[in-house]
Structures are given as structure tokens and as C-alpha cells.
Amino acid sequence: MTRKMTSNAAALEATYGAHNYAPLPVVLVRADGTHVWDEQGKQYIDMLGAYSAVSHGHCHPRLVAALIDQAGRMDVISRAFLSDRLGEFLELACRMTGMARALPMNTGAEAVETALKAARKWAYTVKGVADDAAEIIVCEGNFHGRTIAITGFSSTDQYRAGFGPFPSGFKAVPFGDAAALDAAITSNTAAFLVEPIQGEGGVVVPPDGYLAKCAEICRDNNVLLMCDEIQTGLGRTGRLLASDHEGVKPDGLMLGKALGGGLVPVSMFLARDDVMDVFTPGDHGSTFGGYPLGAAVGYEALKVLEDDALVERSDRLGKYLLGKLSGLNHSAIRDVRGRGLLVGVEFDTAQYSASDICHELMHKGVLCKDTLRNTVRFAPPFIIEESEIDQAVAALSGVLTKLAA
């Protein structure tokens, strides 16, 4: 049965919901593949992909079938008991990523918090850092989530304003500057937490060789390299992991977003044995982390990536998208950057607001969202066709022409 939407849906959300988002003024009621529809029946191309969570496409039939099948058999039992779904999910994730062990959680921020706890306890129990002296190095412009600890080491003023005091033990270095990392390391440094590409920071791609150099520096100093691939992982940049572009194997890895197939929140922290072994029963956990429903969908999400060669498709279509956007040659475009199907178009702030451009694109049937550095981010599902990319780029060209007039 199709639920009938009412025209006051937006008003109800504004009245009864917290105002912690500023969504585009469109009420969506249906989604399929690369498209979504509003309550008037207007069709849009989804060029945001739920911030990379919908990499497989909306309502992928295999993922929906896995969800329905598991929901009819067993839902949530907590980790107080074993299930028949979690083990195979963890095994597949470890095999695909080359990591030794995995700890399942739900949201990306939870995976990062798990990594922070693991790094600190590893520093005390394995590296020999004095109690409560461990430091974790992060990058300026980072976005790892919204918890108090993560917000505390953000360099974006709005994310921090009004939420202090924050936990200590973090220091920030410029993103893309391996020498700055080297200089910041001390005997108390437990880990370096980094996004291979900064998504929320404006789709910022570091210089070639940066991550490989950071990995070398971390190895030389017995520091854990922790890669947050919640947005960049699982094919988004044209490789299974963005760190694969430079042949880097991190000591700790965070996955999320697309791991739940766009249907349920699923995340995990993966690491080498000595890092994961710091956790003992009672140290860390989550009622829903690793629950059968999430494990079933997560397993199928990984299998679909392999079976449908979606990572390779992201690489090919990402190059096509980059080429089309780079060919616009508009005076207001300061930069076009990205890898795979994670692409940002940065605009001159003196000419156009990226937010205004997203609003205009919405009227032309293309949905995307702006991010930092006055950048419009494009992260469509991997199943997008070249013709749909052409349509989205043509819409952007039309918007720029309209705004110029």
C-alpha cells in the first residue's frame, strides 16, 4: 500500500523537529536506482547519494530482499548471544579489505570513537605510553562525526561553538603535509587519524604520495595509521578503499555509510590483531552493533559490490564525470577535483554561492548539496549512467548561465 503524503509534511518536520538541518525545500516520497520523486510526482537525479550511503542505488532489489528475508527470521538479539549472520559478515569484510579483525558498530561516528578508544588503549598496553598521556594527531579541515570528542578536534568553528569543554589529547596538523605530521609526533603519539580525501572539508584531494609518506612516517615512529574511509571507502573513489590508490594498508580502518546499502545504519572498525586485542569483554560495545539485520544487509552490500563490479564502474564513470565537469570552463569555477564518483566543484565566492547553485539545480531536477570551501559535491550512486551524468552537468551549465544573466 502506498502511503499518501500530505502537503504539510515539511511544516510538521519544522514544527516538531530540531532545526539542526537546513534541507532543500523538497519533500521526497519515493526512490529507485538513481532517481527520487517528490510528493507532486516530479522526478530528480540523485547526485548526492545520501553523502555516499547510497552507493548501490536506492532500494537495490538484492539488498531489499536480504533485509526482508532477515527481518522475517530474526531482528535484534544484542551481542549477549551469537547469531548466524555476524561471523560471515565480518569474515567477508576482513577478506575484502585485508584487515585481520573487525568490530561492528552502527554509525560512522561510533566507528571513529571505537578507533580512538582502541588507539589509546593500544598506546598504554602495547606501546608503553604513560597512563592518560596518549596523543592522537588529526588533520585540519577534518570531519569524523558529531560526538563531543570528535567535535572537539574539528577545525570548523560552527561545529565546536557552544559545545565545550572538549576532551584533550588531540593535536591537528595541516592536511596534505606529511612533514607537518612528522614534526608533530612525540613519544606519546598513539595514532594518526586521517581521511584519504576530505569529503565534508570540500572534497579535498591531497598531493600524490601523501598517504604513502604518512604510512612510512607512522611505521618509523610506531604510530598507528588510522584511515577514516566511512565516506571514501567501498568503491566511492574508484578503488575498494581510497588508501588503495597508493598501496597503503592502514593499521586501523573505519567503514560505514554504504556498508548498510542505504537501508540500515551499519559501520565497523577494522584493525590488525594487536590493536583489536586491546578490547576485552565489557570494554566496549553496542546493543545494535553487529545485529543480525544489519549483518545480513551489510554482507549482501559487500557481495553486490563484488558481483556487479561496482568499484570498477565507479572508477570509469568517475573519470567521465570529472571530464564533463572540467569541460565547463566557466569563470566562476575555481576548481574541479575528486576521485571516482566523489567530485567537488568549487566556486568563486565573489560570484556564486554553492548553496544557491544547489537550489537552482533542484528546480532543474538534480539534487546535490554544498559543502565547505563553497563547493558543490557530486556523489551519485555507482549505477548512474553516462546519459544521467550528461543531464546533471547540462543542468549545472544551465544554472551558471541563468545566474550570470
N, C-alpha and C positions, 0 to 999 in steps of 0.2 A: 504494500500500500504506500503510495506517495504522500508524504506529509505536505499539507497545504501551508505555504508560507504567508505570513501577514505582512502588510506594508510597514508595520510599526516595529519590525524586528530590530532595526538599528536604534530606534528610540528606547526600546526595552533594555538593550545592552548598555546604552548610555546612562539610563536611569539607575539600573541595578548593578552595573558592573563598575569595578575600579577603573579609573581613567589612566591606566598605565600603558596604553597603546593609542596610537593615532592612525587607525586603519584608513585605507582608501574608502571612499563612500560608495561601496558596492556590497550588496548582500548576496552571497553565493549560496546556492541550494543544491547543486549537483556537480559532479566531476567525473571525468572519464578520460584516461590516457593523458594527453597534453592539454585538454580543454576543461574549462569550468563554465557554468552558466549561472546567471543571476536570477532573481525572483521574477523578472519580466521576461525571462527566456533568452536574453542576449548571451551570445557565446563569446568567450575570451580564450586567447592562448595564454597559458600559464608559463611565464618566463621567470618565475621566482622559485617554483618547485618547493614551496614551504621552507625556504632557506636551506635547500639541499636535502630535505627529508623525503621528498617525493621523487627520488631518482628513477624508480622503476616505472613511473607513471601512476596517475590516480586510479585507484580501485583495480590494480592489476589482478586479473582473474585467478592466477595461481596463488597469490597471496591472500586474496579474499577467501578462496576455497580452504586454504590452510587455517585461516582464522575461524571460519565457520565449523570446520571439522573438529578443531581442538576445543572450541567453545562448547560443543555438544558432548565432549567426553570429559574434560576436566579443565577448570579455570585457574583458581589460585589455591595453593596449599601452604604457602610460605616455605622458607628454607628449613623449617623444622623437620621436614620429611624429604625424601628423594622423589624425583619424578622421572618418567621415562623419556622426557624431552630435553632436559637441560644438558646432559652429557654429550649427546650427539651435536648439539648446537655449539658447545664450547670446543669440541674436537674440530669441527669444520672451521670455526673462526681461527683457531690456532694454526691449522694446516694452511689455510689461505694466506695468513699474514706472516707465517714463520715464527710466531711467538710461542713460548713454552706453556704458559698458563693464562687463564682468563678469569676475571671476577665480574659477574654480570650485575648491572645496575639498571636504572630506568632512564634518567635524563642525562644530557651531556654534562651539565654542571656536577651531577653526582659522580660521574666517571672521573672528572677532574679532581674533585675533592678526594676520591679514592686514591688517585695518583699522588696527591700531596701528602696524604697520610702514609702511604707506602714509602715515599721518598724520605720522609722524616724518620720513620722507624728504621728503615734500612741504614740511614746515616748513623743512628745510635747503636744499632745491634750488629751491623756488619762493618761499616767504615770506621767506627770508633770515635765519632764526634761526641763531644761532651753534651750531657743532657740539656735540652732546651736551647742549644746553641746553633742548631742546623739552619742553614740559609738555602733558599730556593731562588734562583735567578729567573726572571721573566723578561719579556720584551715590551718596550714602549709601543703603544698602539694595539696591545693585545685585547682579545675578547675570549674569555674562557668560561663565561657564565655570569650568574647574578647573585651568588651567595655572598655573605658578608666577607668571607676570606678572599674570594675571587675579586669581588668589587674593590677590596682594599688594595690590591696591587694593579688595578686598572689605571691608565693614564688619562682616561676621559673624565673630565670634571663632572659632567652630569651624572655619570654612573656612581660617583662617590658622594656627591653633595647630599648632606643630611643623614648619612648612614653610618658615620663613625661612632665610636672609635673602632679601628680595624686591628686585626691580629698582626703581629710583627713577624719578622723572619723572611721577608722578601726584598729583593732589590731588582731594579729594572735597568736594562741596557738597551741601546738603540737596535731596532730590528734590522737585520741585514748586515750587521757589523760584527764579524767574528772576532776581530781584535778587541772590541769592547767586552765581549764575553770573556775572553782570555784574561783581560786585565781585572775583571770583577771577581774572578774565582779566588776563594781563600780555602784554607784547610777545613773550614766549616761548611763549605758548599756541598749540599746533598744532590741537587739536581738542577738542570736547565730545562724549563718548560717553554715550548715554542710551537707555534703554528707554522707549518711549512709555507703556507700562504695565508696572510691575514685577510680573512673574509670580511668581518664586520669593520675592520680598520680601513676598508676601501679597496678590497681585492688587491692587496699589495704583494707583488712577487719579488722576493729577494734576489740579489745578484747570483748568477750561476756559480755553483760551488760552495755557496754559503752553508747549506746544511751539512754537506760533507766535511767542511772545515770545522764546524761546530762539533760534529761527532768525533773528529780527531782530537780536538781540544778536551772534550769530556773524557775520552778514553785515557788521555795522558795525565789527567788530574783525578781519576777515579770519581768522576761525577756522572750521575745518571742523565742520559739524554731522554727526555720525556716529550714525545710528539703528540700534540692535540690534533687528531685528524677527524674530529667529530663532523666538521663541515667538508674538509678536503678529502677524506677517506672514501673507500668503497667506490672508486671509479670516477669521482667527481672531476679530477684533474687529468683524466686520460690514462691514469695508472691505478692499480688497485689502491695504493697509498701514494700520497704526494711525495713522501720520502723516497719512493722507488725511483723517482726521476734522477736521483743522484746516488742510487745504490746504497742508501743508508738504512740500517736496521736499528731502530731505537731500542733502548733498554726498557722503556715503558711506552705504551700506546693507548690512546683513548679513541674509541669509536662510539657513534651514536647516530642521530638523525635517520639516515637511510637504512640503518640496521633494523629499524622497525617497519620497513617497507611502506612508510606513510600511513600505517594503520594503527600502530600502538607505539608507545614510547619504550625503546629498548636501547641500552648503552652497555658498554663494558670497558674495563681497564685490563689490558693485556701486558704481560711482562715476562722477563726471564725468571728462572726458578728462584734464585737467591733474593730477588726483590719480592716476589709473591710469597715466599716462605716466611716473611715477617708477620703475616697475619695468622693468628690462631683463633680457635672458636671463641666468639664473644668480642673480638677486637673490632669488627666491622660487619655491617650487614644491611639488609633492606627487606622489608616484608614482601615487596613485589619483585625485587631483583632476581632474575632467573625464573620467574613464574612460568608455568607450562604454556600459557597462551602466548607470552612474549617470546619464549624459546622456540615455539613452533613457527611463529611468523618470522622470527629472526633467521632461523635455519633456512626457511624457504626463500627469504630475501637474498641470502648469500648464494643459494643454489641457482636462482634466476640470474644473478649477475654472471655466473659461470656459464650456464646453459645457453643463455641468449647473447653471450659475448657483449654485454652492455658496457664493459670497461673500454673495449676496443671501439665501440660505437661512440662513446663519449670523446675519445681521442680524435676520431675522424670528424665528427660533427663540431667539436670544439674548434678545430682548426678552420672549419668552414665558417663558423660564427665569427671568429676573430678576424678572418679575412674580410667578411662582409662589413663588419663594423669599422674596421680600419679604412675601408674604402669610402667611407662617408666624406672624409676630408672637409669637415665643417670647421669654421674658425673658432667656434665655441668649444670644440672638443680639445681638451688638453692632453688626454692620453687614453689609449685603449690597451688594456692589459688583462692577463689571465692565463690559465692553462685548462685544457679540456673544456668542459661546459661550466666553468666558473670564470666569468668575464665581467670586468668593470669598465664603464665608460665615464671618465672624469671630465667634468665641465668647468669652464671658466666661471668663477663665482660672480665676476663683474657682468656677465651676460645672462646666465640662466641658473635657476635653482634646480637641482636634481629632483627635488620633491615636486616641483611644478611640472617637470617633464614626465614624471610618473603619473601624475593626474591626467595630463593630456593623452598619454599613451592608453590609459584606461578608457577614455572616450573612443579611442580607435580600436578597442578590442584586444589590447595587450596589457597584461598585468605583470608588473615588476615593482621593486621598491628601492628607494635610495638608501645609501649608507654613508659612512664618514668620507671626508675629502670630496664632498659634493659629487658623489659617484652613484651612478645607476648600475645596479648589479643584475646580471643575467645568469640564472642558474636553472635552466629548464630541465624537465625530465629527459633521461637519456634516449627515450623512444621518439623524441621530436624528429620531424622530417625536415629535409632541406627546404622544402616549399614553405613550411611554417616559419623557419628561420628567416627566409626571404620576406615573408609577410611582416614579421616583427621588425626587421631592420627597415623595411619600407615605411612602416608606421612611425618609427623614430625619425626617419628623414623628413616625413611629412610634418611631424611635430616641430622640428627645428625650423622648417620653412615657415610654419604658421607663427611661431614665436618671433622670428626675425621680422615678419611683416607687422 
